[in-house]
Amino acid sequence: MPLTRRKLLGAGAAVAGAAAIGGWTLWAGRGQSPLLLSARNDDTGQHYAAGYFLDGRRAFATPVAERCHDITRHPFLPLALFVGRRPSRESYLVDLRDGTLLQTLGSQPHRHFYGHAVFHKQGQWLYATENDTREPGRGVLGRYRLDTDRLQLVHDGEVPSHGVGPHQLAWLPDGESLVIGNGGIRTEGGSREEMNLDAMEPSLVIMNRHGDLLSQETLPQQQNSIRHLAVADDGTVITGQQYHGPAWDSVPLLAIKRPGESYQPFPVSRSQLAMMNQYTASIAIHSEKRLVAMTAPRGNRFFIWDLDTAATVVDTPMPDCAGVGVVPNGFAVTSGQGKCRYFDCRPDRVASEWLDLPSGWWDNHLWLG
């Protein structure tokens, strides 16, 4: 049955209460068990919008028709949108209390999703990165209005991403400005085939939510696709790249934009760059601890650096490491092939433990809270 707005508003406390039941048994005394939202498959290839508590309890595993990528959580209602993986034409709005699929959100004609979206802080609006298939690669942000338990496309609300192939987007601390990683790669509708590797146009864009361009910056290497990003509480932006040039090139696969400064490479060692195998996936920033974490699944490597000094905190093998997210004491990391892992980043040392979660088949992004 459809949910009324009053029921949804009253359900926020129910979600918080559910998270507290049982506690986080692996680390008693460290607070309630966080809820992890992520897309994953099973051994048969069935796609799921999944929710698990980090103590191992399953909240839900909702079957969906298409593979999902990232998740955006509503700021105060028990709702999350599992966003279809490029070039999906479906995304899935889920009730976090029990995993009920409330809506299969279809892209409009001549559009497909790029795997990422964000809710505005007031909860009424959602912005999704999309491809204009009539002009392949032209980036747009589809704008959707939440009406009770359904998202409705605002047909005249679309704004440009000011670039080609927009991927991840995030809010800056003002809650009104968006930072967008334009990957720079043109693709046809319904395809992941890269059409313009010799003429890529990657860029990091900052714009307001109405589409007005505030800044647009690039990295020196034209084939260095800017894909994923995270934003610290002070407005520092970290981006992860995927390089489409020769395998022997050494290029900056991590970059940083501090408030008031230019966009530039984050100082990662050449040996670490080599281990990334020209590909980064998920980025997370722990603002309180001033740490940045990154997964490099093709290199089977997980990293944590000091955000301010770039000192290496963790550099460890992890098979097909996928999504990474912030928990109070550190980071949780999923895997596409192996077990999920928790990193407790204490001031004097880093401790890690395996999580009692299903092994393998997790997608490259997660939401934790």
VOGU-3710 file (C-alpha; in Angstrom, 3 decimals, decimal comma):
1> mpltrrkllg> 0,000/0,000/0,000  1,299/3,534/-0,699  2,778/5,368/2,252  1,411/8,697/3,338  3,837/11,512/4,061  2,828/11,406/7,743  3,636/7,684/7,935  6,981/8,272/6,273  7,878/11,102/8,600  7,021/8,974/11,598
11> agaavagaaa> 9,090/6,104/10,253  12,436/7,850/10,585  12,584/7,014/14,274  11,693/3,395/13,508  14,744/3,003/11,286  17,009/4,494/13,926  15,524/2,211/16,547  15,975/-0,865/14,377  19,656/-0,062/14,001  20,072/-0,062/17,761
21> iggwtlwagr> 18,586/-3,505/18,356  21,293/-5,943/19,338  24,126/-3,450/19,177  27,274/-3,858/17,128  28,317/-7,192/18,571  31,724/-7,338/16,911  32,798/-4,219/18,779  30,758/-4,051/21,968  30,549/-0,632/23,533  31,221/1,268/20,307
31> gqsplllsar> 27,618/2,222/19,659  24,819/0,800/17,545  25,445/-1,263/14,438  25,502/0,902/11,302  23,271/0,045/8,370  25,084/-0,675/5,105  23,222/-0,165/1,836  24,712/-1,505/-1,358  23,892/-3,237/-4,603  24,973/-6,847/-4,940
41> nddtgqhyaa> 24,301/-10,008/-6,932  23,969/-13,612/-5,879  25,652/-16,641/-7,427  22,911/-16,937/-10,048  23,320/-13,340/-11,212  20,131/-12,018/-9,592  20,472/-8,318/-8,749  19,554/-6,996/-5,296  19,104/-3,712/-3,488  20,521/-4,854/-0,155
51> gyfldgrraf> 20,653/-3,593/3,397  22,782/-5,225/6,107  23,804/-4,178/9,583  27,525/-4,413/10,162  26,981/-6,952/12,913  25,874/-9,344/10,176  22,074/-9,088/10,379  20,270/-8,722/7,085  17,775/-5,864/6,975  16,515/-6,693/3,467
61> atpvaerchd> 17,580/-7,976/0,054  15,114/-6,716/-2,541  15,309/-8,320/-6,008  15,568/-5,761/-8,805  15,657/-6,143/-12,573  18,853/-4,222/-13,377  22,234/-3,940/-11,721  22,574/-0,898/-9,463  25,617/1,204/-8,673  25,386/3,921/-6,006
71> itrhpflpla> 22,796/4,637/-3,336  21,436/7,962/-2,165  19,627/8,107/1,164  16,826/10,574/1,811  17,966/13,129/4,417  15,226/12,326/6,959  12,753/9,749/5,597  13,398/5,974/5,584  13,888/5,973/1,826  16,851/5,306/-0,449
81> lfvgrrpsre> 17,244/5,282/-4,202  19,415/2,498/-5,598  20,643/4,051/-8,838  20,962/1,969/-11,985  24,458/1,254/-13,272  25,392/2,945/-16,560  23,617/2,635/-19,003  20,608/1,559/-16,956  17,153/2,943/-17,597  15,853/1,961/-14,166
91> sylvdlrdgt> 16,509/2,976/-10,567  14,734/1,703/-7,454  13,171/3,591/-4,558  13,192/1,375/-1,453  11,527/1,613/1,969  14,402/1,061/4,409  12,158/-0,307/7,143  11,504/-3,579/5,356  13,006/-3,336/1,858  9,692/-2,800/0,086
101> llqtlgsqph> 10,210/-1,649/-3,487  8,116/1,509/-3,622  8,920/2,571/-7,180  10,826/1,519/-10,250  11,972/4,869/-11,597  12,400/4,824/-15,357  14,571/7,282/-17,219  12,850/9,492/-19,729  13,162/8,770/-23,466  16,614/9,553/-24,883
111> rhfyghavfh> 18,196/9,399/-21,411  19,870/6,790/-19,261  21,260/6,873/-15,729  24,974/7,117/-14,990  24,818/5,370/-11,620  24,714/8,326/-9,203  22,164/10,723/-7,718  21,700/12,921/-4,643  18,750/14,158/-2,607  18,671/17,826/-1,678
121> kqgqwlyate> 18,905/18,508/2,059  15,266/19,614/2,220  14,221/16,217/0,887  11,923/17,331/-1,917  14,342/17,193/-4,857  16,592/14,547/-6,354  19,284/15,177/-8,960  20,626/12,327/-11,122  23,498/12,298/-13,615  22,202/11,217/-17,021
131> ndtrepgrgv> 23,297/10,818/-20,638  21,520/12,569/-23,494  21,504/9,731/-26,046  20,468/12,054/-28,866  23,837/13,768/-28,398  25,811/10,909/-26,806  27,843/11,943/-23,813  26,199/15,332/-23,282  25,807/15,413/-19,549  22,598/16,463/-17,869
141> lgryrldtdr> 21,179/16,378/-14,373  17,660/15,012/-14,354  15,579/16,681/-11,655  12,892/14,729/-9,799  10,400/15,818/-7,144  9,462/13,463/-4,309  5,688/13,209/-3,956  4,870/11,027/-0,916  6,590/7,783/-1,919  7,213/8,423/-5,618
151> lqlvhdgevp> 9,710/10,442/-7,591  8,263/12,492/-10,428  10,371/13,846/-13,269  10,228/17,621/-13,659  10,231/17,812/-17,444  11,436/21,396/-17,647  13,845/21,055/-14,716  16,805/19,389/-16,425  20,124/21,262/-16,233  23,485/20,620/-17,961
161> shgvgphqla> 26,421/19,049/-16,126  28,704/21,320/-18,192  30,625/18,330/-19,450  30,644/14,945/-21,123  29,726/11,698/-19,392  28,893/12,924/-15,865  29,346/10,300/-13,208  29,380/10,949/-9,450  28,076/14,154/-7,909  27,991/15,417/-4,329
171> wlpdgeslvi> 26,930/18,433/-2,330  29,426/20,959/-1,082  28,990/22,073/2,561  26,616/24,910/1,641  24,074/22,291/0,552  23,231/24,273/-2,579  26,344/23,760/-4,736  27,180/20,510/-6,491  30,562/19,113/-7,475  30,419/16,765/-10,474
181> gnggirtegg> 32,982/14,424/-12,005  32,475/14,573/-15,777  34,192/11,433/-17,029  34,685/12,862/-20,503  33,708/9,685/-22,371  30,930/9,565/-24,960  28,772/6,435/-25,040  25,755/5,464/-27,125  22,427/4,828/-25,464  22,244/1,308/-24,035
191> sreemnldam> 25,976/0,723/-24,453  29,168/0,979/-22,426  31,300/1,249/-25,590  33,691/4,191/-25,391  33,421/6,305/-28,524  35,962/9,096/-28,102  39,069/7,873/-26,272  41,233/9,998/-28,580  39,189/13,126/-27,811  38,035/12,763/-24,210
201> epslvimnrh> 36,865/15,809/-22,246  37,030/15,037/-18,508  36,398/17,881/-16,081  35,612/18,670/-12,471  32,664/21,037/-12,316  31,198/23,055/-9,466  27,752/24,498/-10,139  24,702/25,537/-8,210  21,717/23,244/-8,272  19,939/25,456/-10,782
211> gdllsqetlp> 22,664/24,800/-13,359  24,797/27,932/-13,107  28,481/27,084/-13,633  30,782/28,238/-10,825  34,047/26,577/-11,886  35,372/23,978/-14,304  38,857/22,473/-14,021  40,794/19,686/-15,710  43,826/17,499/-15,174  46,722/17,569/-17,672
221> qqqnsirhla> 46,099/14,087/-19,090  43,211/14,122/-21,589  42,515/10,389/-21,175  42,334/10,549/-17,368  38,611/10,114/-16,732  37,371/11,876/-13,565  34,791/9,510/-12,119  34,274/9,258/-8,361  34,612/11,752/-5,563  34,026/12,582/-1,922
231> vaddgtvitg> 33,676/15,866/-0,046  35,020/16,660/3,426  33,124/18,804/5,922  35,468/21,724/5,163  34,744/21,534/1,416  37,867/19,645/0,366  37,095/17,470/-2,666  38,980/14,276/-3,514  38,462/12,615/-6,906  39,411/9,207/-8,251
241> qqyhgpawds> 40,323/8,698/-11,899  40,292/5,867/-14,441  43,012/6,193/-17,074  42,319/5,116/-20,646  45,764/5,669/-22,117  48,757/3,321/-22,335  49,113/0,910/-19,417  52,722/1,971/-18,826  51,875/5,647/-18,232  52,078/6,945/-14,668
251> vpllaikrpg> 49,270/9,453/-14,179  47,545/10,963/-11,121  44,697/8,614/-10,217  43,822/10,668/-7,150  43,350/14,448/-7,184  42,347/17,107/-4,696  40,627/20,476/-4,705  40,908/22,363/-1,449  38,672/25,406/-0,872  40,122/28,428/-2,624
261> esyqpfpvsr> 42,861/26,403/-4,344  43,261/24,905/-7,800  42,482/21,299/-8,672  45,688/19,254/-8,606  47,062/15,715/-8,159  47,051/14,257/-4,661  50,647/13,203/-3,914  50,483/9,415/-4,171  53,724/7,467/-4,613  54,597/5,992/-7,999
271> sqlammnqyt> 54,630/2,504/-6,506  51,083/2,949/-5,218  49,946/4,317/-8,584  51,382/1,240/-10,266  49,421/-1,026/-7,909  46,138/0,664/-8,855  46,314/-0,715/-12,406  45,047/2,598/-13,866  41,666/2,281/-12,114  40,097/3,639/-8,950
281> asiaihsekr> 36,581/2,937/-7,719  35,108/4,203/-4,442  36,294/7,225/-2,415  35,394/8,126/1,192  36,578/10,924/3,481  36,510/10,670/7,268  36,289/14,371/8,114  36,738/13,945/11,864  39,893/11,866/11,506  41,086/13,765/8,391
291> lvamtaprgn> 41,541/10,554/6,396  40,747/9,626/2,799  40,157/6,021/1,720  40,104/4,583/-1,790  39,483/1,198/-3,390  41,429/-0,009/-6,440  39,627/-3,236/-7,417  41,624/-3,988/-10,558  44,787/-3,795/-8,495  43,189/-5,673/-5,572
301> rffiwdldta> 44,383/-2,910/-3,250  42,896/-0,735/-0,513  44,448/2,543/0,655  43,986/5,135/3,397  45,962/8,393/3,458  46,127/11,385/5,752  44,043/14,054/4,029  46,337/16,907/5,065  49,835/15,400/4,797  49,204/12,600/2,249
311> atvvdtpmpd> 51,030/10,194/4,572  50,072/6,560/3,968  47,977/5,101/6,785  46,898/1,821/5,121  48,220/0,133/1,979  46,995/-3,457/1,903  45,913/-6,190/-0,509  42,159/-6,798/-0,706  40,697/-8,906/-3,536  38,394/-6,874/-5,802
321> cagvgvvpng> 37,750/-4,290/-3,080  34,575/-2,463/-4,004  32,728/0,119/-1,895  34,134/2,046/1,051  32,203/4,055/3,618  32,805/5,951/6,849  31,936/4,547/10,277  32,662/6,379/13,548  36,112/4,846/14,088  37,201/4,297/10,510
331> favtsgqgkc> 35,984/2,625/7,327  34,021/-0,419/6,148  34,953/-1,962/2,805  33,051/-4,442/0,624  34,448/-6,807/-1,993  33,308/-8,101/-5,336  35,085/-11,423/-4,810  36,115/-11,793/-1,179  35,059/-10,893/2,358  34,060/-7,469/3,636
341> ryfdcrpdrv> 36,393/-5,760/6,093  36,425/-3,128/8,829  39,373/-0,779/9,502  39,535/0,823/12,957  41,769/3,871/12,535  42,996/4,638/16,021  45,498/7,441/16,615  48,307/5,034/17,538  47,582/2,156/15,153  45,109/0,752/12,634
351> asewldlpsg> 43,324/-2,504/13,432  41,223/-4,463/10,969  38,676/-7,264/11,237  36,598/-9,252/8,779  32,902/-8,429/8,744  30,245/-11,107/9,108  28,590/-10,123/5,831  27,989/-12,142/2,654  31,187/-12,565/0,655  31,496/-11,306/-2,880
361> wwdnhlwlg> 29,300/-9,813/-5,580  29,101/-6,336/-3,975  29,066/-3,359/-6,339  31,576/-0,522/-6,158  29,606/1,780/-3,847  27,867/1,713/-0,504  26,066/3,963/1,940  26,697/3,684/5,678  24,816/5,257/8,539
//
